[in-house]
Amino acid sequence: MPRSGTAQKYQPEPDTPPNDRGQARAGIVDHYVGARIRERRVMLGLSQQQLASMIGVTYQQAHKYERGLNRISAGRLFDIAQVLGVPISWFFESIPSASTPPELSPRQRMCLELARNFALIDNEKHQEALSQMARALAQAEAAAA
């Protein structure tokens, strides 16, 4: 049982499985933030070398941040925001939300419902009959087109 006030071990996001050494790899959010860093740097007319020098890292590290290959610590992100003249929240604006599923079309919903209902049919003969009926209808549609 952890003691009160002790730090918990970092658990990576679901989109960032650990590598062979148990360290979290960069994920979707890291790629998005990196793209926003690059976007702002280009808007200001700075080179990667200039940005790297201003935040105290190597050119290679700045390149990895922009590509989303390496995670950026909170302190480093604060430094980058200061140099680029934006609030930290700017890097996360309009980020695609993983918790919001994409809107399905009526056809997609119907296909999902069909697949769910088909999976609930235990009788293999009924499954085969339904499959043959769908195949016949599809062939008739293709022939008519």
BAFI-3210 file (N, C-alpha, C; in Angstrom, 3 decimals, decimal comma, padded with zeros to 6 digits):
// residues 145
n [1|2|3|4|5|6|7|8|9|10|11|12|13|14|15|16|17|18|19|20|21|22|23|24|25|26|27|28|29|30|31|32|33|34|35|36|37|38|39|40|41|42|43|44|45|46|47|48|49|50|51|52|53|54|55|56|57|58|59|60|61|62|63|64|65|66|67|68|69|70|71|72|73|74|75|76|77|78|79|80|81|82|83|84|85|86|87|88|89|90|91|92|93|94|95|96|97|98|99|100|101|102|103|104|105|106|107|108|109|110|111|112|113|114|115|116|117|118|119|120|121|122|123|124|125|126|127|128|129|130|131|132|133|134|135|136|137|138|139|140|141|142|143|144|145]
n.u [000,850|000,693|002,402|001,062|001,416|003,475|004,961|003,262|003,971|004,503|002,021|001,730|-000,190|-002,993|-002,449|000,259|002,187|004,552|008,082|010,775|012,282|010,478|009,761|007,643|006,580|006,429|003,227|000,012|-000,849|001,616|002,634|000,814|001,235|003,912|003,646|002,260|004,187|006,110|004,554|004,130|006,785|007,608|005,810|006,901|009,264|011,569|014,440|014,964|017,343|017,708|015,481|016,113|018,473|017,438|015,823|017,556|018,416|019,693|019,884|019,004|017,370|015,316|014,282|013,284|011,292|009,509|008,746|007,337|008,515|009,843|008,820|007,718|008,719|006,880|008,128|009,887|008,041|006,841|009,017|009,288|006,828|007,136|009,277|008,130|006,066|003,396|000,521|000,657|-001,601|-002,163|-000,844|-002,467|-004,884|-007,769|-007,253|-007,672|-010,148|-009,878|-011,849|-014,216|-016,162|-016,054|-018,638|-021,109|-022,375|-025,775|-025,790|-023,445|-024,147|-026,258|-024,906|-023,262|-025,243|-026,380|-024,190|-023,858|-026,324|-026,211|-024,117|-025,368|-026,957|-027,234|-027,678|-026,137|-027,098|-029,068|-027,465|-025,955|-028,008|-028,888|-026,552|-026,330|-028,638|-028,015|-025,812|-027,057|-028,828|-026,958|-025,625|-027,732|-028,190|-025,743|-025,843|-027,956|-026,961]
n.v [-001,177|002,165|004,854|007,836|010,774|009,907|009,612|008,419|005,816|006,640|006,021|005,075|006,595|004,977|004,957|004,864|002,490|000,802|000,721|-001,636|-001,268|-000,555|002,078|004,818|005,428|008,143|009,492|009,989|012,546|013,722|013,906|015,701|018,024|018,492|019,132|021,515|023,079|023,253|024,575|027,111|027,957|028,214|030,202|032,343|032,610|031,283|029,128|025,577|025,243|027,757|027,817|025,614|026,513|028,643|027,376|025,774|023,188|020,544|020,739|018,339|017,336|019,248|018,800|016,198|016,724|018,280|016,440|014,736|012,549|012,356|012,744|015,742|017,432|019,008|021,340|021,924|022,346|024,629|026,408|026,414|027,501|030,079|031,084|030,984|032,691|032,088|030,897|027,916|026,372|026,804|024,909|022,733|023,354|022,672|019,947|016,628|014,709|011,708|010,580|011,233|009,613|009,096|010,426|008,269|007,229|006,718|004,359|003,074|002,631|000,858|-001,306|-002,070|-002,813|-004,943|-006,728|-007,188|-008,401|-010,624|-012,023|-012,884|-014,968|-018,312|-020,675|-022,324|-022,927|-021,021|-018,747|-019,199|-019,169|-016,516|-015,212|-016,122|-014,955|-012,204|-012,097|-012,761|-010,586|-008,491|-009,193|-008,964|-006,204|-005,274|-006,240|-004,790|-002,280]
n.w [000,000|-000,999|000,556|002,023|000,145|-001,477|-004,692|-007,547|-009,908|-013,276|-015,640|-018,941|-021,626|-023,272|-026,050|-026,183|-025,931|-023,762|-024,496|-025,169|-022,872|-020,979|-021,022|-021,860|-025,167|-027,543|-028,359|-029,953|-029,056|-028,561|-031,146|-032,246|-030,647|-031,304|-034,023|-033,772|-032,513|-034,546|-036,490|-035,259|-034,949|-037,623|-038,414|-037,042|-038,338|-037,535|-037,448|-036,947|-035,594|-034,397|-032,644|-031,045|-029,811|-028,348|-026,466|-025,190|-026,064|-028,197|-031,815|-032,897|-030,866|-030,783|-033,313|-032,961|-031,067|-032,617|-034,551|-033,016|-031,923|-029,529|-026,158|-024,506|-021,680|-018,984|-018,036|-020,155|-022,198|-021,228|-021,477|-024,284|-025,032|-023,960|-025,512|-028,056|-027,743|-026,978|-025,090|-023,064|-023,485|-026,156|-027,685|-027,517|-028,595|-030,494|-030,611|-031,718|-030,165|-028,461|-026,996|-028,141|-030,282|-033,852|-035,943|-037,113|-040,267|-041,408|-042,923|-042,037|-039,365|-039,751|-040,891|-038,741|-036,895|-038,283|-038,347|-035,587|-034,941|-036,631|-035,457|-033,193|-033,976|-033,525|-034,952|-037,515|-040,072|-040,446|-040,408|-042,739|-044,659|-044,452|-045,236|-047,904|-048,948|-048,693|-050,403|-052,861|-053,176|-053,368|-055,721|-057,541|-057,385|-058,389|-060,991|-062,003|-062,111]
ca.u [000,000|001,557|002,290|000,487|002,393|004,501|004,634|002,846|004,720|003,816|001,403|001,576|-001,515|-003,243|-001,872|001,702|002,650|005,949|009,048|011,427|012,828|009,402|009,534|006,560|006,938|005,590|001,953|-000,763|-000,817|002,973|002,741|000,025|001,941|005,094|003,218|001,920|005,455|006,674|003,695|004,411|008,176|007,628|005,102|007,807|010,447|012,732|014,916|015,013|018,567|017,450|014,581|016,873|019,378|016,652|015,257|018,652|018,567|020,367|019,038|018,406|016,281|014,219|013,712|012,494|010,085|008,602|008,240|006,553|009,233|010,167|007,881|008,213|008,369|006,087|009,040|010,381|006,924|006,719|010,090|008,960|005,719|007,681|010,081|007,261|005,099|002,026|000,253|000,813|-002,848|-002,176|-000,353|-003,506|-006,125|-008,332|-006,708|-008,733|-010,443|-010,022|-013,052|-015,362|-016,110|-016,485|-020,060|-021,352|-023,465|-026,854|-025,374|-022,483|-024,901|-027,014|-023,944|-022,887|-026,383|-026,474|-023,107|-024,168|-027,436|-025,730|-023,298|-026,260|-027,618|-026,456|-027,915|-025,266|-027,908|-029,701|-026,396|-025,634|-029,143|-028,835|-025,390|-026,679|-029,619|-027,293|-025,007|-027,963|-029,283|-025,834|-025,381|-028,837|-027,924|-024,600|-026,274|-028,870|-026,223]
ca.v [000,000|003,331|005,826|009,116|011,764|009,358|009,751|007,214|005,563|007,115|005,014|005,683|006,644|003,759|005,004|004,875|001,304|000,910|000,079|-002,793|-000,932|-000,152|003,516|005,162|006,076|009,285|009,066|010,876|013,914|014,222|014,264|016,910|019,145|018,745|019,826|022,885|023,774|023,545|025,583|028,417|028,310|028,671|031,486|033,370|032,666|030,729|027,813|024,615|025,525|028,925|027,401|024,737|027,358|029,477|026,574|025,076|021,788|020,385|020,772|017,014|017,197|020,097|018,080|015,080|017,300|018,679|015,239|013,965|011,311|012,391|013,474|017,018|017,614|020,207|022,482|022,238|022,914|026,003|027,175|026,539|028,452|031,410|031,478|031,167|033,747|031,586|030,173|026,467|025,815|026,950|023,673|021,710|023,826|021,889|018,595|015,636|014,012|010,264|010,159|011,515|008,729|009,757|010,280|007,213|007,471|005,738|003,087|002,441|002,148|-000,308|-002,406|-002,516|-003,515|-006,211|-007,595|-007,594|-009,341|-011,858|-012,731|-013,454|-016,153|-019,512|-021,719|-022,106|-022,969|-019,702|-017,814|-019,450|-018,710|-015,052|-014,840|-016,350|-013,943|-010,939|-012,234|-012,701|-009,210|-007,678|-009,530|-008,390|-004,761|-005,055|-006,528|-003,734|-001,007]
ca.w [000,000|-001,055|001,644|001,664|-000,281|-002,363|-006,106|-008,252|-011,131|-014,467|-016,496|-020,257|-022,215|-024,038|-027,387|-026,069|-025,204|-023,382|-025,370|-024,570|-021,556|-020,098|-021,103|-022,767|-026,421|-027,876|-028,915|-030,819|-028,518|-028,763|-032,571|-032,448|-030,015|-032,129|-035,245|-033,393|-032,267|-035,868|-037,104|-034,658|-035,267|-039,017|-038,450|-036,532|-039,186|-036,834|-037,879|-035,839|-034,855|-033,561|-031,579|-030,149|-029,037|-027,441|-025,377|-024,535|-026,459|-029,479|-033,003|-033,051|-029,897|-031,256|-034,452|-032,416|-030,471|-033,689|-035,222|-032,060|-031,627|-028,101|-025,308|-024,008|-020,267|-018,708|-017,956|-021,499|-022,942|-020,735|-022,129|-025,707|-025,116|-023,709|-026,676|-029,221|-027,433|-026,908|-023,845|-023,203|-024,020|-027,609|-028,288|-027,419|-029,194|-031,608|-030,652|-031,885|-028,919|-028,587|-026,292|-028,986|-031,443|-035,076|-036,251|-038,087|-041,211|-041,223|-043,542|-041,133|-038,207|-040,185|-041,048|-037,401|-036,322|-038,994|-037,870|-034,197|-034,968|-037,262|-034,467|-032,182|-034,537|-033,195|-035,952|-038,679|-041,301|-040,573|-040,795|-044,150|-045,467|-044,445|-046,043|-049,310|-049,326|-048,868|-051,614|-054,005|-053,302|-053,831|-057,128|-058,298|-057,435|-059,279|-062,357|-062,412|-062,238]
c.u [000,893|001,312|001,699|001,605|003,488|004,028|004,249|003,693|003,881|003,285|001,183|000,122|-001,730|-002,610|-000,348|002,197|004,120|006,856|009,710|011,968|011,751|009,113|008,430|007,118|006,019|004,324|001,300|-000,696|000,565|003,184|001,997|000,739|003,188|004,756|002,860|003,182|006,057|005,877|004,023|005,826|008,264|006,929|006,010|009,087|011,714|013,141|014,861|016,239|018,370|016,553|015,329|017,783|018,607|016,070|016,308|018,750|019,330|019,360|018,297|017,219|015,078|013,502|012,819|011,221|009,057|008,002|007,361|007,206|009,606|009,112|008,540|007,770|007,582|006,969|009,547|009,265|006,677|007,763|009,767|007,840|006,209|008,430|009,189|006,144|003,648|001,793|000,387|-000,434|-002,913|-001,753|-001,421|-004,832|-006,499|-007,758|-007,853|-008,925|-010,646|-011,308|-014,311|-015,296|-016,575|-017,963|-020,227|-022,494|-024,569|-026,486|-024,388|-023,181|-025,665|-026,093|-023,504|-024,015|-026,553|-025,418|-023,374|-025,274|-027,021|-024,935|-024,156|-027,001|-026,734|-026,550|-027,087|-026,038|-028,604|-028,673|-026,071|-026,753|-029,143|-027,684|-025,685|-027,682|-028,930|-026,463|-025,879|-028,476|-028,182|-025,550|-026,468|-028,651|-026,801|-024,994|-027,176|-028,135|-025,465]
c.v [001,237|004,264|007,117|010,072|011,211|009,479|008,403|007,058|005,995|005,931|005,653|005,668|005,368|003,771|004,995|003,666|001,425|000,222|-001,071|-002,522|-000,457|001,336|003,785|005,823|007,259|008,787|010,148|012,328|014,524|014,651|015,567|018,134|019,500|019,502|021,282|023,712|024,193|024,651|026,980|028,885|028,872|030,017|032,626|033,494|032,157|029,397|026,869|024,879|026,714|028,570|026,559|025,551|028,156|028,686|025,685|023,590|021,738|020,497|019,445|016,834|018,032|019,427|016,937|015,581|017,619|017,494|014,402|012,653|011,216|013,197|014,742|017,158|018,904|021,451|022,907|022,850|024,361|026,886|027,437|027,562|029,882|031,930|031,781|032,186|033,302|030,959|028,662|025,845|025,884|025,653|022,583|022,138|022,953|020,483|017,608|014,839|012,532|009,792|010,415|010,628|009,469|009,475|009,233|007,611|006,457|004,364|002,343|001,881|000,875|-001,531|-002,956|-003,307|-004,883|-007,200|-008,083|-008,649|-010,677|-012,690|-013,391|-014,705|-017,365|-020,592|-021,427|-022,127|-021,638|-018,656|-017,960|-018,951|-017,187|-014,551|-015,011|-015,314|-012,592|-010,964|-012,111|-011,286|-008,301|-007,935|-008,937|-006,877|-004,455|-005,268|-005,410|-002,416|-000,866]
c.w [000,000|000,119|001,124|001,268|-001,180|-003,799|-006,688|-009,500|-012,320|-015,263|-017,860|-020,720|-023,027|-025,422|-027,364|-025,284|-024,858|-024,392|-024,622|-023,175|-020,592|-020,122|-022,112|-024,021|-026,640|-028,561|-029,749|-030,345|-028,734|-030,216|-032,843|-031,882|-030,833|-033,403|-034,936|-033,105|-033,604|-036,553|-036,574|-034,979|-036,685|-039,142|-038,000|-037,356|-038,519|-037,453|-036,676|-034,973|-033,912|-032,384|-030,564|-029,237|-027,984|-026,267|-024,720|-024,825|-027,778|-030,618|-033,150|-032,104|-030,326|-032,427|-033,966|-031,739|-031,559|-034,421|-034,303|-031,699|-030,161|-027,365|-024,791|-022,557|-020,097|-018,674|-019,316|-022,342|-022,509|-021,408|-023,597|-025,889|-024,915|-024,937|-027,880|-028,973|-027,445|-025,539|-024,089|-023,822|-025,538|-028,294|-028,327|-028,036|-030,383|-031,715|-030,832|-030,596|-029,169|-027,929|-027,109|-030,218|-032,695|-035,341|-037,349|-039,004|-040,935|-041,806|-042,634|-039,901|-038,550|-040,342|-039,689|-036,746|-036,971|-038,496|-036,451|-034,171|-035,586|-036,262|-033,391|-032,677|-034,290|-034,265|-037,210|-039,995|-041,525|-040,980|-042,278|-045,060|-045,572|-045,316|-047,534|-049,801|-049,572|-050,144|-052,855|-054,242|-053,844|-055,309|-058,021|-058,456|-058,420|-060,734|-062,892|-062,675|-063,518]
res [m|p|r|s|g|t|a|q|k|y|q|p|e|p|d|t|p|p|n|d|r|g|q|a|r|a|g|i|v|d|h|y|v|g|a|r|i|r|e|r|r|v|m|l|g|l|s|q|q|q|l|a|s|m|i|g|v|t|y|q|q|a|h|k|y|e|r|g|l|n|r|i|s|a|g|r|l|f|d|i|a|q|v|l|g|v|p|i|s|w|f|f|e|s|i|p|s|a|s|t|p|p|e|l|s|p|r|q|r|m|c|l|e|l|a|r|n|f|a|l|i|d|n|e|k|h|q|e|a|l|s|q|m|a|r|a|l|a|q|a|e|a|a|a|a]
***
